[in-house]
Amino acid sequence: TSICLMHLARMKYRRVGFIKPFGGQSVPYRRLVVDKDVALMAQVFDLNQDLGLMSPVVLSSDTTHSRSAASGSRAWGMTPALGSSPQGRAWARFSR
């Protein structure tokens, strides 16, 4: 469904984007860990410039099963997909 909607939007509008703020199924794609839907959209529509912004938080597959009492994103199994971008460096400072 998303692929069809993206295709139709790109036919009508000059600038179209895609974001999946929280992804539940991670895959390695272009040296980042992103949600599988983001990787698919990036491949199909050549949206490889801002992968970290398209998939800012990827939850690990066992997030709901292995939650610890500790606070913070690491306790929830979140992985930022921002790499060495300015957003990634900000995340690194935040998650310490």
MIFI-295417 format. One record per residue: x negated, z, y of N, C-alpha, C, O in turn. Coordinates in nm, 4 decimals. Layout:
<node n_x="X" n_z="Z" n_y="Y" ca_x="X" ca_z="Z" ca_y="Y" c_x="X" c_z="Z" c_y="Y" o_x="X" o_z="Z" o_y="Y"/>
...
This chain:
<node n_x="-0.0821" n_z="0.0000" n_y="-0.1190" ca_x="0.0000" ca_z="0.0000" ca_y="0.0000" c_x="-0.0866" c_z="0.0000" c_y="0.1255" o_x="-0.0602" o_z="-0.0751" o_y="0.2195"/>
<node n_x="-0.1903" n_z="0.0844" n_y="0.1273" ca_x="-0.2772" ca_z="0.0904" ca_y="0.2455" c_x="-0.3496" c_z="-0.0415" c_y="0.2684" o_x="-0.3694" o_z="-0.0830" o_y="0.3826"/>
<node n_x="-0.3889" n_z="-0.1069" n_y="0.1604" ca_x="-0.4591" ca_z="-0.2346" ca_y="0.1746" c_x="-0.3668" c_z="-0.3379" c_y="0.2382" o_x="-0.4084" o_z="-0.4135" o_y="0.3260"/>
<node n_x="-0.2429" n_z="-0.3409" n_y="0.1941" ca_x="-0.1449" ca_z="-0.4357" ca_y="0.2507" c_x="-0.1196" c_z="-0.4053" c_y="0.3984" o_x="-0.1182" o_z="-0.4964" o_y="0.4812"/>
<node n_x="-0.0999" n_z="-0.2783" n_y="0.4312" ca_x="-0.0747" ca_z="-0.2414" ca_y="0.5707" c_x="-0.1943" c_z="-0.2737" c_y="0.6595" o_x="-0.1782" o_z="-0.3215" o_y="0.7718"/>
<node n_x="-0.3133" n_z="-0.2475" n_y="0.6088" ca_x="-0.4344" ca_z="-0.2781" ca_y="0.6862" c_x="-0.4457" c_z="-0.4286" c_y="0.7079" o_x="-0.4798" o_z="-0.4732" o_y="0.8174"/>
<node n_x="-0.4176" n_z="-0.5058" n_y="0.6057" ca_x="-0.4238" ca_z="-0.6516" ca_y="0.6176" c_x="-0.3258" c_z="-0.7007" c_y="0.7242" o_x="-0.3620" o_z="-0.7818" o_y="0.8095"/>
<node n_x="-0.2022" n_z="-0.6516" n_y="0.7192" ca_x="-0.1018" ca_z="-0.6936" ca_y="0.8171" c_x="-0.1384" c_z="-0.6486" c_y="0.9582" o_x="-0.1206" o_z="-0.7239" o_y="1.0539"/>
<node n_x="-0.1890" n_z="-0.5275" n_y="0.9716" ca_x="-0.2287" ca_z="-0.4773" ca_y="1.1037" c_x="-0.3433" c_z="-0.5607" c_y="1.1605" o_x="-0.3447" o_z="-0.5916" o_y="1.2797"/>
<node n_x="-0.4390" n_z="-0.5968" n_y="1.0759" ca_x="-0.5525" ca_z="-0.6766" ca_y="1.1240" c_x="-0.5114" c_z="-0.8173" c_y="1.1633" o_x="-0.5762" o_z="-0.8795" o_y="1.2475"/>
<node n_x="-0.4042" n_z="-0.8683" n_y="1.1032" ca_x="-0.3541" ca_z="-0.9998" ca_y="1.1428" c_x="-0.2902" c_z="-0.9940" c_y="1.2812" o_x="-0.2933" o_z="-1.0921" o_y="1.3555"/>
<node n_x="-0.2322" n_z="-0.8788" n_y="1.3160" ca_x="-0.1589" ca_z="-0.8668" ca_y="1.4420" c_x="-0.2445" c_z="-0.8096" c_y="1.5555" o_x="-0.2300" o_z="-0.8514" o_y="1.6704"/>
<node n_x="-0.3338" n_z="-0.7141" n_y="1.5246" ca_x="-0.4111" ca_z="-0.6447" ca_y="1.6278" c_x="-0.5598" c_z="-0.6742" c_y="1.6137" o_x="-0.6098" o_z="-0.7007" o_y="1.5044"/>
<node n_x="-0.6281" n_z="-0.6690" n_y="1.7256" ca_x="-0.7714" ca_z="-0.6976" ca_y="1.7267" c_x="-0.8538" c_z="-0.5842" c_y="1.6687" o_x="-0.9496" o_z="-0.6087" o_y="1.5954"/>
<node n_x="-0.8179" n_z="-0.4594" n_y="1.7004" ca_x="-0.8947" ca_z="-0.3435" ca_y="1.6538" c_x="-0.8058" c_z="-0.2533" c_y="1.5703" o_x="-0.7044" o_z="-0.2020" o_y="1.6177"/>
<node n_x="-0.8455" n_z="-0.2349" n_y="1.4457" ca_x="-0.7711" ca_z="-0.1504" ca_y="1.3525" c_x="-0.8711" c_z="-0.0645" c_y="1.2778" o_x="-0.9789" o_z="-0.1111" o_y="1.2409"/>
<node n_x="-0.8357" n_z="0.0602" n_y="1.2556" ca_x="-0.9248" ca_z="0.1500" ca_y="1.1830" c_x="-0.8547" c_z="0.2167" c_y="1.0673" o_x="-0.7346" o_z="0.1996" o_y="1.0464"/>
<node n_x="-0.9319" n_z="0.2932" n_y="0.9926" ca_x="-0.8794" ca_z="0.3663" ca_y="0.8769" c_x="-0.9471" c_z="0.5021" c_y="0.8726" o_x="-1.0678" o_z="0.5122" o_y="0.8946"/>
<node n_x="-0.8705" n_z="0.6063" n_y="0.8446" ca_x="-0.9277" ca_z="0.7397" ca_y="0.8295" c_x="-0.8541" c_z="0.8129" c_y="0.7183" o_x="-0.7321" o_z="0.8028" o_y="0.7050"/>
<node n_x="-0.9291" n_z="0.8854" n_y="0.6404" ca_x="-0.8730" ca_z="0.9768" ca_y="0.5416" c_x="-0.9441" c_z="1.1095" c_y="0.5655" o_x="-1.0513" o_z="1.1332" o_y="0.5098"/>
<node n_x="-0.8850" n_z="1.1968" n_y="0.6486" ca_x="-0.9553" ca_z="1.3171" ca_y="0.6931" c_x="-0.9989" c_z="1.4098" c_y="0.5811" o_x="-1.1057" o_z="1.4704" o_y="0.5893"/>
<node n_x="-0.9183" n_z="1.4221" n_y="0.4768" ca_x="-0.9554" ca_z="1.5044" ca_y="0.3618" c_x="-0.9410" c_z="1.4209" c_y="0.2367" o_x="-0.8312" o_z="1.3777" o_y="0.2015"/>
<node n_x="-1.0525" n_z="1.3984" n_y="0.1699" ca_x="-1.0494" ca_z="1.3191" ca_y="0.0482" c_x="-1.0683" c_z="1.4069" c_y="-0.0739" o_x="-1.1443" o_z="1.5037" o_y="-0.0704"/>
<node n_x="-0.9995" n_z="1.3734" n_y="-0.1817" ca_x="-1.0061" ca_z="1.4540" ca_y="-0.3023" c_x="-1.0840" c_z="1.3923" c_y="-0.4160" o_x="-1.1140" o_z="1.4604" o_y="-0.5140"/>
<node n_x="-1.1175" n_z="1.2651" n_y="-0.4057" ca_x="-1.1919" ca_z="1.1984" ca_y="-0.5127" c_x="-1.3136" c_z="1.1314" c_y="-0.4512" o_x="-1.3031" o_z="1.0259" o_y="-0.3886"/>
<node n_x="-1.4283" n_z="1.1934" n_y="-0.4697" ca_x="-1.5490" ca_z="1.1458" ca_y="-0.4031" c_x="-1.6240" c_z="1.0441" c_y="-0.4875" o_x="-1.6237" o_z="1.0490" o_y="-0.6105"/>
<node n_x="-1.6881" n_z="0.9519" n_y="-0.4172" ca_x="-1.7751" ca_z="0.8526" ca_y="-0.4797" c_x="-1.8960" c_z="0.8317" c_y="-0.3878" o_x="-1.8833" o_z="0.8421" o_y="-0.2658"/>
<node n_x="-2.0115" n_z="0.8027" n_y="-0.4450" ca_x="-2.1252" ca_z="0.7669" ca_y="-0.3593" c_x="-2.1082" c_z="0.6230" c_y="-0.3118" o_x="-2.0806" o_z="0.5335" o_y="-0.3917"/>
<node n_x="-2.1246" n_z="0.6012" n_y="-0.1827" ca_x="-2.1110" ca_z="0.4673" ca_y="-0.1258" c_x="-2.2039" c_z="0.4577" c_y="-0.0064" o_x="-2.1904" o_z="0.5329" o_y="0.0901"/>
<node n_x="-2.2973" n_z="0.3656" n_y="-0.0130" ca_x="-2.3947" ca_z="0.3432" ca_y="0.0945" c_x="-2.4647" c_z="0.4720" c_y="0.1383" o_x="-2.4700" o_z="0.5038" o_y="0.2571"/>
<node n_x="-2.5163" n_z="0.5430" n_y="0.0439" ca_x="-2.5940" ca_z="0.6666" ca_y="0.0633" c_x="-2.5137" c_z="0.7814" c_y="0.1232" o_x="-2.5719" o_z="0.8759" o_y="0.1766"/>
<node n_x="-2.3819" n_z="0.7749" n_y="0.1154" ca_x="-2.2949" ca_z="0.8840" ca_y="0.1586" c_x="-2.1986" c_z="0.9184" c_y="0.0461" o_x="-2.1739" o_z="0.8369" o_y="-0.0427"/>
<node n_x="-2.1452" n_z="1.0374" n_y="0.0502" ca_x="-2.0373" ca_z="1.0744" ca_y="-0.0408" c_x="-1.9084" c_z="1.0648" c_y="0.0393" o_x="-1.8877" o_z="1.1395" o_y="0.1349"/>
<node n_x="-1.8221" n_z="0.9721" n_y="-0.0006" ca_x="-1.6971" ca_z="0.9489" ca_y="0.0711" c_x="-1.5821" c_z="0.9478" c_y="-0.0287" o_x="-1.6041" o_z="0.9409" o_y="-0.1496"/>
<node n_x="-1.4612" n_z="0.9545" n_y="0.0216" ca_x="-1.3444" ca_z="0.9438" ca_y="-0.0645" c_x="-1.3361" c_z="0.8024" c_y="-0.1198" o_x="-1.3757" o_z="0.7067" o_y="-0.0532"/>
<node n_x="-1.2849" n_z="0.7890" n_y="-0.2411" ca_x="-1.2799" ca_z="0.6572" ca_y="-0.3063" c_x="-1.1942" c_z="0.5572" c_y="-0.2285" o_x="-1.2238" o_z="0.4377" o_y="-0.2286"/>
<node n_x="-1.0889" n_z="0.6042" n_y="-0.1625" ca_x="-1.0055" ca_z="0.5132" ca_y="-0.0831" c_x="-1.0807" c_z="0.4598" c_y="0.0384" o_x="-1.0633" o_z="0.3440" o_y="0.0764"/>
<node n_x="-1.1627" n_z="0.5425" n_y="0.0985" ca_x="-1.2441" ca_z="0.4994" ca_y="0.2123" c_x="-1.3457" c_z="0.3951" c_y="0.1666" o_x="-1.3666" o_z="0.2949" o_y="0.2350"/>
<node n_x="-1.4086" n_z="0.4177" n_y="0.0516" ca_x="-1.5045" ca_z="0.3202" ca_y="-0.0013" c_x="-1.4357" c_z="0.1867" c_y="-0.0282" o_x="-1.4912" o_z="0.0809" o_y="0.0016"/>
<node n_x="-1.3158" n_z="0.1915" n_y="-0.0841" ca_x="-1.2411" ca_z="0.0685" ca_y="-0.1122" c_x="-1.2071" c_z="-0.0067" c_y="0.0172" o_x="-1.2298" o_z="-0.1273" o_y="0.0269"/>
<node n_x="-1.1534" n_z="0.0640" n_y="0.1149" ca_x="-1.1171" ca_z="-0.0005" ca_y="0.2419" c_x="-1.2412" c_z="-0.0564" c_y="0.3122" o_x="-1.2367" o_z="-0.1647" o_y="0.3707"/>
<node n_x="-1.3508" n_z="0.0174" n_y="0.3059" ca_x="-1.4746" ca_z="-0.0291" ca_y="0.3691" c_x="-1.5236" c_z="-0.1570" c_y="0.3030" o_x="-1.5690" o_z="-0.2488" o_y="0.3713"/>
<node n_x="-1.5146" n_z="-0.1637" n_y="0.1696" ca_x="-1.5583" ca_z="-0.2838" ca_y="0.0991" c_x="-1.4679" c_z="-0.4026" c_y="0.1282" o_x="-1.5162" o_z="-0.5118" o_y="0.1581"/>
<node n_x="-1.3383" n_z="-0.3821" n_y="0.1197" ca_x="-1.2430" ca_z="-0.4923" ca_y="0.1348" c_x="-1.2429" c_z="-0.5469" c_y="0.2771" o_x="-1.2360" o_z="-0.6681" o_y="0.2972"/>
<node n_x="-1.2504" n_z="-0.4579" n_y="0.3759" ca_x="-1.2354" ca_z="-0.5004" ca_y="0.5158" c_x="-1.3650" c_z="-0.4922" c_y="0.5965" o_x="-1.3619" o_z="-0.5023" o_y="0.7191"/>
<node n_x="-1.4764" n_z="-0.4743" n_y="0.5306" ca_x="-1.6073" ca_z="-0.4697" ca_y="0.5957" c_x="-1.6096" c_z="-0.3668" c_y="0.7089" o_x="-1.6440" o_z="-0.3983" o_y="0.8228"/>
<node n_x="-1.5722" n_z="-0.2432" n_y="0.6751" ca_x="-1.5667" ca_z="-0.1333" ca_y="0.7723" c_x="-1.6802" c_z="-0.0343" c_y="0.7453" o_x="-1.6550" o_z="0.0855" o_y="0.7327"/>
<node n_x="-1.8002" n_z="-0.0805" n_y="0.7366" ca_x="-1.9117" ca_z="0.0041" ca_y="0.6954" c_x="-1.9820" c_z="0.0757" c_y="0.8101" o_x="-2.0769" o_z="0.1501" o_y="0.7853"/>
<node n_x="-1.9398" n_z="0.0565" n_y="0.9325" ca_x="-2.0102" ca_z="0.1154" ca_y="1.0464" c_x="-1.9889" c_z="0.2653" c_y="1.0593" o_x="-2.0844" o_z="0.3377" o_y="1.0875"/>
<node n_x="-1.8696" n_z="0.3133" n_y="1.0401" ca_x="-1.8369" ca_z="0.4535" ca_y="1.0669" c_x="-1.7831" c_z="0.5256" c_y="0.9442" o_x="-1.6810" o_z="0.5939" o_y="0.9524"/>
<node n_x="-1.8498" n_z="0.5115" n_y="0.8316" ca_x="-1.8018" ca_z="0.5736" ca_y="0.7080" c_x="-1.7860" c_z="0.7243" c_y="0.7221" o_x="-1.6884" o_z="0.7811" o_y="0.6730"/>
<node n_x="-1.8794" n_z="0.7887" n_y="0.7877" ca_x="-1.8717" ca_z="0.9330" ca_y="0.8045" c_x="-1.7525" c_z="0.9769" c_y="0.8851" o_x="-1.6994" o_z="1.0859" o_y="0.8632"/>
<node n_x="-1.7093" n_z="0.8941" n_y="0.9779" ca_x="-1.5908" ca_z="0.9260" ca_y="1.0572" c_x="-1.4620" c_z="0.8924" c_y="0.9827" o_x="-1.3583" o_z="0.9546" o_y="1.0057"/>
<node n_x="-1.4688" n_z="0.7952" n_y="0.8947" ca_x="-1.3516" ca_z="0.7581" ca_y="0.8165" c_x="-1.3201" c_z="0.8617" c_y="0.7093" o_x="-1.2044" o_z="0.8789" o_y="0.6710"/>
<node n_x="-1.4220" n_z="0.9299" n_y="0.6616" ca_x="-1.4064" ca_z="1.0288" ca_y="0.5554" c_x="-1.4874" c_z="1.1533" c_y="0.5909" o_x="-1.5893" o_z="1.1807" o_y="0.5276"/>
<node n_x="-1.4427" n_z="1.2292" n_y="0.6921" ca_x="-1.5252" ca_z="1.3397" ca_y="0.7408" c_x="-1.5410" c_z="1.4565" c_y="0.6440" o_x="-1.6438" o_z="1.5242" o_y="0.6471"/>
<node n_x="-1.4427" n_z="1.4823" n_y="0.5584" ca_x="-1.4513" ca_z="1.5936" ca_y="0.4635" c_x="-1.4063" c_z="1.5452" c_y="0.3264" o_x="-1.2957" o_z="1.4936" o_y="0.3104"/>
<node n_x="-1.4940" n_z="1.5629" n_y="0.2276" ca_x="-1.4610" ca_z="1.5263" ca_y="0.0906" c_x="-1.4583" c_z="1.6539" c_y="0.0086" o_x="-1.5578" o_z="1.7261" o_y="0.0009"/>
<node n_x="-1.3450" n_z="1.6812" n_y="-0.0520" ca_x="-1.3310" ca_z="1.8005" ca_y="-0.1351" c_x="-1.3808" c_z="1.7687" c_y="-0.2755" o_x="-1.3551" o_z="1.6605" o_y="-0.3283"/>
<node n_x="-1.4521" n_z="1.8634" n_y="-0.3355" ca_x="-1.4984" ca_z="1.8410" ca_y="-0.4720" c_x="-1.3800" c_z="1.8483" c_y="-0.5672" o_x="-1.2760" o_z="1.9047" o_y="-0.5334"/>
<node n_x="-1.3958" n_z="1.7918" n_y="-0.6854" ca_x="-1.2847" ca_z="1.7837" ca_y="-0.7803" c_x="-1.2395" c_z="1.9202" c_y="-0.8308" o_x="-1.1248" o_z="1.9352" o_y="-0.8731"/>
<node n_x="-1.3270" n_z="2.0188" n_y="-0.8271" ca_x="-1.2896" ca_z="2.1517" ca_y="-0.8769" c_x="-1.2594" c_z="2.2503" c_y="-0.7642" o_x="-1.2630" o_z="2.3713" o_y="-0.7865"/>
<node n_x="-1.2301" n_z="2.2019" n_y="-0.6456" ca_x="-1.2089" ca_z="2.2878" ca_y="-0.5292" c_x="-1.1017" c_z="2.3930" c_y="-0.5534" o_x="-1.1236" o_z="2.5110" o_y="-0.5260"/>
<node n_x="-0.9889" n_z="2.3529" n_y="-0.6032" ca_x="-0.8795" ca_z="2.4485" ca_y="-0.6202" c_x="-0.9037" c_z="2.5437" c_y="-0.7367" o_x="-0.8402" o_z="2.6488" o_y="-0.7445"/>
<node n_x="-0.9938" n_z="2.5085" n_y="-0.8264" ca_x="-1.0187" ca_z="2.5924" ca_y="-0.9438" c_x="-1.1313" c_z="2.6922" c_y="-0.9225" o_x="-1.1288" o_z="2.8006" o_y="-0.9807"/>
<node n_x="-1.2296" n_z="2.6584" n_y="-0.8409" ca_x="-1.3475" ca_z="2.7433" ca_y="-0.8293" c_x="-1.3646" c_z="2.8042" c_y="-0.6913" o_x="-1.4767" o_z="2.8342" o_y="-0.6501"/>
<node n_x="-1.2556" n_z="2.8226" n_y="-0.6203" ca_x="-1.2628" ca_z="2.8823" ca_y="-0.4877" c_x="-1.3224" c_z="3.0215" c_y="-0.4972" o_x="-1.2824" o_z="3.1009" o_y="-0.5823"/>
<node n_x="-1.4160" n_z="3.0509" n_y="-0.4117" ca_x="-1.4749" ca_z="3.1844" ca_y="-0.4121" c_x="-1.4187" c_z="3.2649" c_y="-0.2970" o_x="-1.3490" o_z="3.2110" o_y="-0.2110"/>
<node n_x="-1.4483" n_z="3.3921" n_y="-0.2948" ca_x="-1.3984" ca_z="3.4789" ca_y="-0.1884" c_x="-1.4748" c_z="3.4588" c_y="-0.0584" o_x="-1.4322" o_z="3.5068" o_y="0.0467"/>
<node n_x="-1.5869" n_z="3.3886" n_y="-0.0646" ca_x="-1.6671" ca_z="3.3670" ca_y="0.0562" c_x="-1.5921" c_z="3.2766" c_y="0.1525" o_x="-1.5089" o_z="3.1955" o_y="0.1119"/>
<node n_x="-1.6229" n_z="3.2918" n_y="0.2803" ca_x="-1.5579" ca_z="3.2055" ca_y="0.3788" c_x="-1.6455" c_z="3.0859" c_y="0.4071" o_x="-1.7625" o_z="3.0826" o_y="0.3689"/>
<node n_x="-1.5886" n_z="2.9878" n_y="0.4742" ca_x="-1.6646" ca_z="2.8692" ca_y="0.5140" c_x="-1.6351" c_z="2.7511" c_y="0.4252" o_x="-1.5724" o_z="2.7641" o_y="0.3200"/>
<node n_x="-1.6815" n_z="2.6350" n_y="0.4693" ca_x="-1.6507" ca_z="2.5104" ca_y="0.4009" c_x="-1.7158" c_z="2.5019" c_y="0.2639" o_x="-1.6578" o_z="2.4433" o_y="0.1725"/>
<node n_x="-1.8333" n_z="2.5580" n_y="0.2471" ca_x="-1.8993" ca_z="2.5479" ca_y="0.1178" c_x="-1.8208" c_z="2.6199" c_y="0.0094" o_x="-1.8209" o_z="2.5763" o_y="-0.1057"/>
<node n_x="-1.7540" n_z="2.7292" n_y="0.0438" ca_x="-1.6740" ca_z="2.8021" ca_y="-0.0538" c_x="-1.5577" c_z="2.7176" c_y="-0.1033" o_x="-1.5097" o_z="2.7374" o_y="-0.2149"/>
<node n_x="-1.5126" n_z="2.6247" n_y="-0.0222" ca_x="-1.4014" ca_z="2.5389" ca_y="-0.0604" c_x="-1.4491" c_z="2.4088" c_y="-0.1226" o_x="-1.3663" o_z="2.3250" o_y="-0.1585"/>
<node n_x="-1.5783" n_z="2.3889" n_y="-0.1366" ca_x="-1.6308" ca_z="2.2679" ca_y="-0.1981" c_x="-1.6283" c_z="2.1472" c_y="-0.1078" o_x="-1.6291" o_z="2.0341" o_y="-0.1564"/>
<node n_x="-1.6254" n_z="2.1680" n_y="0.0228" ca_x="-1.6198" ca_z="2.0554" ca_y="0.1157" c_x="-1.7589" c_z="1.9981" c_y="0.1386" o_x="-1.8571" o_z="2.0715" o_y="0.1497"/>
<node n_x="-1.7652" n_z="1.8683" n_y="0.1453" ca_x="-1.8904" ca_z="1.8000" ca_y="0.1720" c_x="-1.8700" c_z="1.7069" c_y="0.2899" o_x="-1.7867" o_z="1.6166" o_y="0.2820"/>
<node n_x="-1.9429" n_z="1.7256" n_y="0.3991" ca_x="-1.9284" ca_z="1.6304" ca_y="0.5094" c_x="-1.9933" c_z="1.4986" c_y="0.4729" o_x="-2.0990" o_z="1.4970" o_y="0.4099"/>
<node n_x="-1.9326" n_z="1.3901" n_y="0.5106" ca_x="-1.9856" ca_z="1.2577" ca_y="0.4790" c_x="-2.0474" c_z="1.1947" c_y="0.6027" o_x="-2.0336" o_z="1.0743" o_y="0.6244"/>
<node n_x="-2.1147" n_z="1.2741" n_y="0.6831" ca_x="-2.1634" ca_z="1.2239" ca_y="0.8106" c_x="-2.3128" c_z="1.1964" c_y="0.8125" o_x="-2.3627" o_z="1.1365" o_y="0.9077"/>
<node n_x="-2.3847" n_z="1.2384" n_y="0.7105" ca_x="-2.5272" ca_z="1.2085" ca_y="0.7024" c_x="-2.6051" c_z="1.2570" c_y="0.8224" o_x="-2.5873" o_z="1.3706" o_y="0.8665"/>
<node n_x="-2.6919" n_z="1.1717" n_y="0.8761" ca_x="-2.7778" ca_z="1.2111" ca_y="0.9879" c_x="-2.7201" c_z="1.1675" c_y="1.1221" o_x="-2.7926" o_z="1.1634" o_y="1.2215"/>
<node n_x="-2.5938" n_z="1.1356" n_y="1.1269" ca_x="-2.5300" ca_z="1.0978" ca_y="1.2526" c_x="-2.5200" c_z="1.2206" c_y="1.3433" o_x="-2.5401" o_z="1.3325" o_y="1.2962"/>
<node n_x="-2.4899" n_z="1.2028" n_y="1.4708" ca_x="-2.4709" ca_z="1.3186" ca_y="1.5588" c_x="-2.3635" c_z="1.4131" c_y="1.5058" o_x="-2.3763" o_z="1.5350" o_y="1.5179"/>
<node n_x="-2.2572" n_z="1.3569" n_y="1.4467" ca_x="-2.1529" ca_z="1.4409" ca_y="1.3903" c_x="-2.2061" c_z="1.5190" c_y="1.2708" o_x="-2.1701" o_z="1.6351" o_y="1.2513"/>
<node n_x="-2.2919" n_z="1.4555" n_y="1.1907" ca_x="-2.3501" ca_z="1.5229" ca_y="1.0749" c_x="-2.4419" c_z="1.6363" c_y="1.1161" o_x="-2.4426" o_z="1.7420" o_y="1.0530"/>
<node n_x="-2.5191" n_z="1.6154" n_y="1.2213" ca_x="-2.6065" ca_z="1.7223" ca_y="1.2699" c_x="-2.5240" c_z="1.8372" c_y="1.3258" o_x="-2.5603" o_z="1.9536" o_y="1.3085"/>
<node n_x="-2.4135" n_z="1.8058" n_y="1.3926" ca_x="-2.3251" ca_z="1.9122" ca_y="1.4432" c_x="-2.2646" c_z="1.9892" c_y="1.3267" o_x="-2.2536" o_z="2.1117" o_y="1.3319"/>
<node n_x="-2.2252" n_z="1.9174" n_y="1.2212" ca_x="-2.1701" ca_z="1.9841" ca_y="1.1025" c_x="-2.2742" c_z="2.0769" c_y="1.0411" o_x="-2.2423" o_z="2.1893" o_y="1.0023"/>
<node n_x="-2.3970" n_z="2.0306" n_y="1.0322" ca_x="-2.5042" ca_z="2.1116" ca_y="0.9730" c_x="-2.5221" c_z="2.2417" c_y="1.0517" o_x="-2.5411" o_z="2.3479" o_y="0.9923"/>
<node n_x="-2.5161" n_z="2.2340" n_y="1.1844" ca_x="-2.5278" ca_z="2.3544" ca_y="1.2661" c_x="-2.4077" c_z="2.4459" c_y="1.2442" o_x="-2.4227" o_z="2.5679" o_y="1.2374"/>
<node n_x="-2.2885" n_z="2.3871" n_y="1.2332" ca_x="-2.1663" ca_z="2.4648" ca_y="1.2172" c_x="-2.1606" c_z="2.5351" c_y="1.0822" o_x="-2.1139" o_z="2.6487" o_y="1.0743"/>
<node n_x="-2.2072" n_z="2.4700" n_y="0.9760" ca_x="-2.1886" ca_z="2.5213" ca_y="0.8415" c_x="-2.2982" c_z="2.6178" c_y="0.7964" o_x="-2.2971" o_z="2.6608" o_y="0.6810"/>
<node n_x="-2.3909" n_z="2.6525" n_y="0.8823" ca_x="-2.4975" ca_z="2.7459" ca_y="0.8439" c_x="-2.4455" c_z="2.8853" c_y="0.8270" o_x="-2.5219" o_z="2.9763" o_y="0.7949"/>
